[in-house]
């Protein structure tokens, strides 16, 4: 698919986000990073997945913190 054809299909966005978090599981990296702790693609993917029930399920299955179980500094 060329950049001109990219229409941000929700299914494609979800799949891209899902694949990115899977690649980062267990301190892995994706094609877009060298440091798993500072990857903008990974941050984008987490944000995308946290927006939908299916995305939250993916995060739970991968044991990645979701908004409901993220501990904030305020709550500590």
Beta strands, then each sheet from edge to edge (+ up, - down):
end
